[in-house]
Amino acid sequence: MSLILTFLGKGGSGCSTIAIASAKKMAGLGSKVLLVGQDPSPAWGLLLKASPSSSITEIAPNLSVVQLSSTNLLEKSWEEVKELEKQYLRSPTLKNVYGQELGVLPGMDQALALNFLREQDKSGNYDVIIYDGSGDINSLRMLAIPEVGSWYSRRFRQVFSDSEIGRTLSPFFQPIAAAVLNFSFNPDGLGKKVDNNILDEGRSALADPRRVLAYLVTNDDPIAIAESKYLWGGAQQIGLNVGGVIFNRCQSATEDFAPLPAAILPDRQGEDWQELIAELPNFLTVQPPKPLIIDTAAGQVKVYLPGFEKKQVKLTQSGPELTIEAGDQRRNIDVPPPLTGRAVKGAKFQDGYLIISF
């Protein structure tokens, strides 16, 4: 298993520069590092001073890079689906549809990138995987796919099984769903998960700062600071641990991100990365504030929501779940058995946490 490290911040604040510097630092310390770039344009390679491709290439000791190509990833995934269909179904229907024909729809690139990260993490080839994505709300939505997908599968499995169309289509979808998604679409056994569910693995990794970790990147521009604070709160909404904030090309740090530890980085001079690398934090020793704390003894659920005011947060309760809306995102929290069936008595903000009492 690897540490997957990513950076969040306003465009132009230096996320790609920090990602490259971090990859160089971790590789220099002896970790096997894979640097993954989402930007398909030549700009990323020019900044890296290398010629990355869609195939993983080692450019320095312990340091490999890859520049993601969504069309190539889509083609590969489609061929895998066709092989599964041919293996499990007597009359394959997808054999005349080719991956080279498929176009990338909005949102596909994030899903394909997340699957690529999952595959590389599972390979065991790397100690650290650094993902240089868009660094904005789209990155957060990508990392939230396991959480959101798990909610949809829980809620709609029974709806699908009770419907006429579900029973009609189940014989077709069952073999592929069982192989790819690791749960059953069989109407008689629908909703019974099997072990090693991909969505559950993703949720577990996201909740562990030793597995997935983000850092905020900003400069002294008030707009960049406001954007980073917004992304900080959004990261907590999906359960992503934020280890600290990096002030790029700054002389000092503000108090806007307390209690996160702050690193102040100088401007990079020419091709010399060493001064920048020296000021980077130690990504392996962080203890970020927990996005979610459930205290059954006190009858409380605490959700860390920095960057938001109480008027910006909407809380609803439906059955065994709490739904929190903030930052154009929803988070569904399963209420543990000791609190199940008890109504919410009140909520307040304290030290960055939304404290919900039962």
C-alpha positions in Angstrom: 0.0 0.0 0.0 1.1 3.5 -0.8 0.6 7.0 0.6 -1.4 8.9 -2.0 -0.6 12.6 -1.7 -2.3 15.5 -3.5 -2.5 19.3 -3.3 -5.4 21.6 -3.3 -5.5 25.3 -4.2 -6.5 28.0 -6.6 -5.1 27.7 -10.2 -1.8 29.5 -10.4 -0.9 29.2 -6.7 1.8 26.6 -7.5 0.2 23.2 -6.9 2.1 21.5 -9.7 5.4 23.1 -8.6 4.8 21.8 -5.1 3.8 18.4 -6.4 7.0 18.1 -8.4 9.2 19.3 -5.5 7.5 16.9 -3.2 8.2 14.0 -5.5 11.8 15.0 -5.8 12.1 15.2 -2.0 10.4 11.9 -1.2 12.5 10.1 -3.9 15.7 11.7 -2.5 14.8 10.3 1.0 14.6 6.8 -0.5 10.9 6.3 -1.1 9.8 4.8 -4.4 7.7 7.6 -5.8 5.2 7.8 -8.7 4.3 11.3 -9.8 1.0 11.3 -11.7 0.0 14.3 -13.8 -3.6 14.9 -14.9 -2.7 17.8 -17.2 -2.4 16.4 -20.7 -0.8 19.5 -22.2 2.9 20.1 -22.8 3.0 22.6 -20.0 3.4 19.9 -17.3 6.4 18.4 -19.1 8.0 21.8 -19.5 7.7 22.4 -15.7 9.0 19.0 -15.0 11.9 19.4 -17.4 11.2 15.9 -18.7 9.2 14.2 -21.5 6.5 12.3 -19.6 4.2 9.9 -21.5 1.1 7.9 -20.8 3.4 5.0 -19.9 5.1 5.0 -16.5 8.7 6.2 -17.0 11.6 6.4 -14.5 13.3 9.8 -14.8 15.5 9.6 -11.7 16.5 7.1 -9.0 13.3 6.2 -7.1 11.2 8.6 -9.2 8.8 7.6 -12.0 6.3 9.8 -13.7 3.2 9.3 -15.9 1.1 11.8 -17.7 -2.5 10.5 -17.8 -4.3 10.2 -21.1 -8.0 9.7 -20.5 -8.6 8.3 -24.0 -6.0 5.6 -23.4 -7.3 4.8 -20.0 -10.9 4.6 -21.4 -9.8 2.3 -24.2 -8.0 0.0 -21.7 -11.0 -0.1 -19.3 -13.4 -0.8 -22.2 -11.4 -3.8 -23.4 -11.4 -5.2 -19.9 -15.2 -4.9 -19.7 -15.5 -6.7 -23.1 -13.3 -9.5 -21.9 -15.4 -9.9 -18.8 -18.6 -9.9 -20.9 -17.1 -12.6 -23.2 -16.1 -14.7 -20.1 -19.4 -14.6 -18.3 -22.1 -14.2 -21.0 -22.8 -16.8 -23.7 -23.8 -14.1 -26.3 -21.6 -11.1 -25.9 -23.2 -7.9 -27.2 -20.2 -5.4 -26.9 -17.8 -7.2 -29.3 -18.5 -4.8 -32.2 -18.0 -1.6 -30.1 -14.3 -0.7 -29.9 -12.5 1.4 -27.3 -10.9 3.5 -30.0 -14.3 4.8 -30.9 -15.3 6.0 -27.5 -15.1 9.7 -26.5 -14.4 11.0 -23.0 -17.6 12.5 -21.4 -17.4 15.1 -18.7 -16.4 13.5 -15.4 -15.0 10.4 -17.0 -11.4 11.7 -16.7 -11.7 12.0 -12.9 -13.1 8.5 -12.6 -10.5 7.0 -14.9 -7.7 8.8 -12.9 -9.1 7.5 -9.6 -9.1 3.9 -11.0 -5.5 4.4 -12.2 -4.4 5.5 -8.7 -6.2 2.5 -7.2 -4.4 0.1 -9.6 -1.0 1.6 -8.9 -1.6 1.6 -5.1 -2.6 -2.1 -5.3 0.5 -3.0 -7.4 2.7 -2.4 -4.4 5.4 -0.9 -6.6 5.5 2.5 -4.9 5.8 3.9 -1.4 4.3 7.3 -2.4 2.0 8.2 -5.2 1.7 12.0 -5.8 -1.3 13.0 -7.8 -1.0 16.4 -9.5 -4.7 17.0 -10.5 -6.7 20.1 -11.0 -6.5 20.8 -7.3 -10.0 22.2 -7.2 -13.6 21.0 -6.4 -13.3 18.5 -9.2 -10.4 16.8 -7.4 -12.5 16.6 -4.3 -15.4 15.1 -6.3 -13.0 12.5 -7.8 -11.8 11.4 -4.3 -15.4 11.3 -3.1 -16.4 8.7 -5.7 -16.1 5.7 -3.3 -18.1 7.5 -0.6 -20.9 8.8 -2.9 -20.9 5.6 -5.0 -21.3 3.5 -1.8 -24.3 5.6 -0.8 -26.0 5.2 -4.2 -25.4 1.4 -4.2 -26.8 1.1 -0.7 -29.9 3.1 -1.4 -30.7 2.0 -4.9 -29.9 -1.7 -4.7 -33.2 -2.5 -3.0 -35.1 -0.1 -5.3 -33.6 -1.8 -8.3 -34.5 -5.3 -7.0 -38.1 -4.4 -6.3 -38.6 -2.9 -9.8 -39.9 -4.8 -12.9 -36.9 -3.6 -14.9 -34.5 -4.8 -12.3 -35.8 -8.3 -12.4 -35.7 -8.2 -16.2 -32.2 -6.9 -16.6 -30.6 -8.8 -13.7 -29.6 -11.9 -15.7 -27.6 -9.7 -18.0 -25.9 -7.5 -15.4 -25.3 -10.0 -12.7 -22.0 -11.6 -14.0 -20.4 -8.3 -14.9 -21.5 -6.6 -11.7 -20.2 -9.4 -9.5 -16.8 -9.4 -11.2 -16.3 -5.6 -11.5 -18.2 -4.1 -8.5 -18.0 -7.0 -6.1 -21.6 -7.0 -5.1 -24.6 -8.9 -6.3 -27.4 -7.6 -8.6 -29.3 -10.9 -8.2 -32.9 -10.0 -7.3 -33.0 -12.8 -4.7 -29.7 -11.8 -3.1 -29.5 -8.2 -3.9 -27.9 -6.0 -1.3 -25.7 -8.8 0.0 -22.1 -7.6 -0.4 -19.2 -9.9 -0.8 -15.8 -9.3 0.7 -13.2 -6.9 -0.8 -15.7 -4.4 -2.1 -13.9 -1.7 -4.1 -16.0 1.1 -2.8 -15.5 0.1 0.9 -11.7 -0.1 0.2 -11.8 3.4 -1.2 -13.8 4.8 1.8 -11.4 3.1 4.3 -8.3 4.5 2.5 -9.7 8.0 2.4 -10.3 8.0 6.1 -6.7 7.0 6.9 -4.1 9.9 6.7 -1.4 7.3 6.2 -3.1 6.2 3.0 -4.6 9.4 1.4 -3.5 12.9 2.4 -4.0 16.4 1.0 -2.2 19.7 1.5 -3.5 23.1 0.8 -1.4 25.4 -1.4 -1.8 29.2 -1.4 0.0 32.5 -1.6 -0.7 35.8 0.0 -3.4 36.8 -2.5 -6.8 37.1 -0.6 -8.6 35.3 -3.4 -6.2 32.4 -3.2 -6.5 32.2 0.5 -10.3 32.2 0.3 -10.3 29.5 -2.3 -8.0 27.3 -0.1 -10.2 27.8 2.9 -13.2 26.7 0.8 -11.4 23.6 -0.4 -10.3 22.8 3.1 -13.9 22.7 4.2 -14.9 20.8 1.1 -12.2 18.2 1.8 -13.6 17.6 5.3 -17.0 17.1 3.7 -15.7 14.0 1.8 -13.7 12.8 4.8 -10.3 13.7 3.2 -7.6 14.4 5.8 -5.7 17.7 5.2 -2.3 17.6 6.8 -1.3 21.3 6.5 -1.0 24.4 4.4 1.9 25.5 2.2 2.4 29.2 1.5 4.1 29.4 -1.8 6.3 32.4 -2.8 5.4 34.1 0.5 7.3 35.9 3.3 4.9 35.0 6.1 1.8 32.9 6.9 -1.6 34.0 8.0 -3.7 32.6 10.9 -6.6 31.7 8.6 -5.7 28.0 8.6 -5.1 27.4 12.3 -4.6 24.8 13.7 -3.0 23.3 10.5 0.8 23.5 10.5 2.1 25.9 7.9 5.2 25.8 5.7 6.5 29.0 4.0 8.2 28.4 0.7 10.5 30.8 -1.2 10.2 31.4 -4.9 12.1 28.9 -7.0 15.2 30.4 -8.6 15.9 29.0 -12.1 16.3 25.3 -12.1 17.4 25.1 -8.5 14.8 23.0 -6.5 16.9 22.4 -3.4 15.9 25.6 -1.4 12.2 24.8 -2.2 12.6 21.1 -1.3 14.3 22.0 2.0 11.3 24.0 3.3 8.7 21.3 2.5 7.0 19.6 5.4 7.5 16.0 6.4 4.5 14.4 4.8 4.9 11.1 6.8 4.6 12.5 10.3 1.4 14.6 10.2 -1.6 14.3 12.6 -4.4 16.3 11.0 -7.6 17.2 12.7 -10.1 14.3 12.3 -12.9 15.1 9.8 -15.4 13.1 11.8 -15.6 12.2 15.5 -18.4 10.1 16.9 -18.7 10.2 20.7 -21.5 7.8 21.6 -21.0 8.2 25.4 -21.6 12.0 25.1 -24.3 11.5 22.4 -22.5 13.6 19.9 -21.3 13.6 16.3 -18.6 16.1 15.5 -17.9 17.1 11.9 -14.9 19.3 11.1 -16.1 22.1 8.8 -13.4 24.8 8.7 -14.1 27.7 6.4 -17.9 27.6 6.8 -20.3 29.6 9.0 -23.3 28.1 10.6 -25.6 29.8 8.1 -23.8 28.0 5.2 -24.5 24.6 6.6 -27.7 22.6 6.3 -28.3 19.6 8.6 -31.1 17.1 8.0 -31.9 13.7 9.6 -33.4 10.8 7.7 -33.7 7.4 9.4 -30.2 6.2 10.5 -28.4 8.9 8.5 -27.4 12.5 9.0 -27.0 14.6 5.8 -24.8 17.7 5.9 -24.8 20.2 3.1 -21.9 22.6 2.8 -19.7 23.9 0.1 -21.9 22.5 -2.7 -21.4 19.0 -1.4 -23.5 16.6 0.7 -22.1 14.2 3.2 -24.2 11.3 4.5 -23.1 10.0 8.0 -24.3 6.7 9.3 -25.4 7.1 12.9 -24.0 4.3 15.0 -26.3 1.9 16.8 -26.2 3.5 20.3 -27.6 6.7 18.7 -29.9 5.2 16.1 -33.5 6.1 16.6 -32.7 9.2 18.6 -33.6 12.6 17.2 -31.1 15.5 16.9 -31.5 17.9 19.8 -29.3 20.7 18.6 -26.1 21.7 16.8 -23.4 24.3 17.3 -20.0 25.4 16.0 -17.0 25.1 18.3 -13.3 25.2 17.4 -14.1 24.5 13.7 -16.4 21.5 14.5 -20.1 21.2 13.9 -21.2 19.5 17.1 -24.5 17.6 16.7 -26.1 16.5 19.9 -28.7 13.7 20.3 
